[in-house]
């Protein structure tokens, strides 16, 4: 079973592929993603991830090194290039049994 840091690092690698299925693969079936709205369940999260490549355009998400914050894994990020240039935030992940069960996205300003 993957530890929380490994799980999140593998998820971040999947984000860089641009493949929505790969991005959703690390989520538990009943996971929750809290962003501007709440996405409940792996299917809804996968649907959200289908929107990410188009919204990024030719931009790329630059992730800081994931760090443990108590029981959570936190990752700061910044968008480089594309229509969201400079957008930044921090994602906090709760991981159970090697799967993401809850993620909260906190934006530092506007969205992309």
C-alpha angles and dihedrals in degrees: 000000000000120000117235096260093050091047092052094044090053090049091052090050088053091052088059091056091063089221110135093203091053090047092054096042094090095056125098116240092255097038123143127219114194114198126127084327132013118262110200119199134010092275094056090045091051089050089053091051090056087069096052102078093052093046091050093050106179091341127110134212113239110204127201117222110287113249135193116248103183106293093348134079113224126199125184115207142182130195115236118198128346127073093312096054109163097011108141143176147139128262120205119200131196110203125194125180091350095307132102107247100171135016128181121193116205114190120209091213134327126007130244 
